[in-house]
Structures are given as structure tokens and as C-alpha cells.
Amino acid sequence: KIRMTESVSGQYLETDLTYDSRTRRITFRIPDGFENAKVYRFEVVNIPRQVNVIDQNIQRISKELNINDAGGTATLTTKILDGEMDLHEAKAIYSTRFRTSRYNTFVDKMKHVNLSPPVRLSVATNAFQLATVLTGDESFEESEVSGSPAFGQLIRAEAILEGNTWFETRVYPLVYDGYPLLGWMTINRRNPDVLGVPPVKDVYLTERASGAQAWGDPEHPVITPFRGQSLVYNLGQSVASDHSDIQRHAVNYVADHPAQLNARLEALVLQPMPYIRYGRYRIRINYVVPGIDKISSFYETEIFNRIPDNE
């Protein structure tokens, strides 16, 4: 079974598990009953199927005693062990610790996270990032933001492009309409499987400025607020890279086949990268179950670029 024991009270919750020997994966349902902001010991415990009743090995011996001169009697019963006493106890075959959140759900927590007005950072010609600082009473942990060698980040953000004026009216018609153009004009500078085409996954959280979070005394687990952690909307940079790749293909193709020049290719050859504009940029923040990359919950928010366009 899976056993999760609260560090101070010793009270524990148990749940059944299944084990897939082919994938070497344990699957279990998280039980109800956790307390908020507590440290728990997580264990996979081996519980014996049969437990001997100790009394089966006990021989009772009774002896009559005289209590007083009036003839009152009492009986004293003693017990001796006949044979070997065999105690079967649960044994932990794996153990670690975790801390529960102040909040019952990821969505509840995100509702208490505030985003500062974003700043626009220049990272290349006509390429900008939008970065906003997070504030709230419970920061994300390192494993949630950075992941580990065994699995990726637990918290993963992505851009919502529906209703995004910058993307729908400027970027998509120029860069991604008909991708791959002519069936072969593709992006080369990045792996499209990582961020997607278009690169909707190029939205990310920076690590905590103060490093990994310490838990402190189990009776008083340390829950630190956000300190310098940011949410970065980086599509401006990745879209600029994609535009450069496809533009280079178009220039070379038109140079070799000038008779094939049309309005679509002409726009690619001549138009500069459309930089991030004034307006709102929606973001979806997903919480992912490690190991199986399943989204368990998500929260949608937005940042607003207030820098006016200069054209």
C-alpha cells in the first residue's frame, strides 16, 4: 500500500496501488484527508497478507489463591509463551517526504498569485519579450519550475493565440500561413517538437531568485512567498527566429525561380518581423502529472502590453 504519515501527529492515510512490471510504474489514487501546509512522509509499505494472532501461542495457567481467613478465594491467571512468537510488521520499501500547499487546488493557489504590469525587453531586432513579476504568499518549488533528470517541469505555460491580434493579423499571415510553404520551407534553428509550430510553448517561469525552498522544522514548515520569480512571454523571440528561417528559404527560392514570385513570397522577402504590439496576451498555465505528462489542472490568465505602437 501507499502510506502517507503526517510528521507531527503520526496520523496516516493509506491507499491501494497497482504495479506494472513492464513499465516499472506504480499507480495509485491520492486519498482525501490531507491537512494544508503540513509535511508528510510518503512510503510504499509491504504489509503481510497473514498475521498470526499472538494469543494462539499462549498457554494460560490458573492458580487458586486464599485471600483471607474467612475463606474468600481469588483466581490468578498467568500466561507463558508456548513456542516461538512471530510478529509480522509492515515494512517500508521506499520513503520520501512532501509538503502540502496552503491551498486545496492549483487553481485556488493561482487565484492568489498576482502579476505585475509586464515590461517589454528587447532580445533582438524587432524581437521582444514580455516579462511580469509574480507575487503571492506561496511560491512554486524548484521541481515544479525546473523539473528533474527523471521528468520535466510540473508547471508548464503556453500561449493562447485565439483572439491574439498581434498573432492573428500580423504573424500568422506572414510566417505560418500554409506552413510548410511549398511543402518544404521549414524552420531550422530550433526543434519544432519542443515549442510547437507556432511556438506556443515559449512561455516559461524563471527559477526562484533565492534558490531551492527549505522546509525547516516539520512542526512549522517554511512556506516562502514569491521572491523575484517571473513569467516570461517569449514568443516574440521564437517567432522572429522562425520568420528569419522561412524568409531565407523564400529569398533563395525567388532568386532561383523569379517567375514564381507571388504576393505571398514577396511579403516574406520584403516585410520585416512583426514585433509584439500593444494589447493583451493570454496564457494558460498547466499542472502536469510527472512521469505520464498528463495535465491534471490548468489556469488561464493574461498580461497586457501597454507600450503603444510607433506605427
C-alpha positions, 0 to 999 in steps of 0.5 A: 500500500501507499502510506502517507504519515503526517510528521507531527501527529503520526496520523496516516492515510493509506491507499491501494496501488497497482504495479506494472512490471513492464513499465516499472510504474506504480499507480495509485489514487491520492486519498482525501484527508490531507491537512494544508501546509503540513509535511508528510512522509510518503512510503510504499509499505509491504504489509503481510497478507497473514498475521498470526494472532499472538494469543494462539501461542499462549498457554494460560495457567490458573492458580487458586489463591486464599485471600483471607481467613474467612475463606474468600478465594481469588483466581490468578491467571498467568500466561507463558509463551508456548513456542516461538512468537512471530510478529509480522510488521509492515515494512517500508520499501521506499520513503520520501517526504512532501509538503502540502500547499496552503491551498486545496487546488492549483487553481485556488493557489493561482487565484492568489498569485498576482502579476505585475504590469509586464515590461517589454525587453528587447532580445533582438531586432524587432524581437521582444519579450514580455516579462511580469513579476509574480507575487503571492504568499506561496511560491512554486518549488524548484521541481515544479519550475525546473523539473528533474533528470527523471521528468520535466517541469510540473508547471508548464505555460503556453500561449493562447493565440485565439483572439491574439491580434498581434498573432492573428493579423500580423504573424500568422499571415506572414510566417505560418500561413500554409506552413510548410510553404511549398511543402518544404520551407521549414524552420531550422534553428530550433526543434519544432517538437519542443515549442510547437509550430507556432511556438506556443510553448515559449512561455516559461517561469524563471527559477526562484531568485533565492534558490531551492525552498527549505522546509525547516522544522516539520512542526512549522514548515517554511512556506516562502512567498514569491521572491523575484520569480517571473513569467516570461512571454517569449514568443516574440523571440521564437517567432522572429527566429522562425520568420528569419528561417522561412524568409531565407528559404523564400529569398533563395527560392525567388532568386532561383525561380523569379517567375514564381514570385507571388504576393505571398513570397514577396511579403516574406522577402520584403516585410520585416518581423512583426514585433509584439504590439500593444494589447493583451496576451493570454496564457494558460498555465498547466499542472502536469502529472510527472512521469505520464505528462498528463495535465491534471489542472490548468489556469488561464490568465493574461498580461497586457502590453501597454507600450503603444505602437510607433506605427 
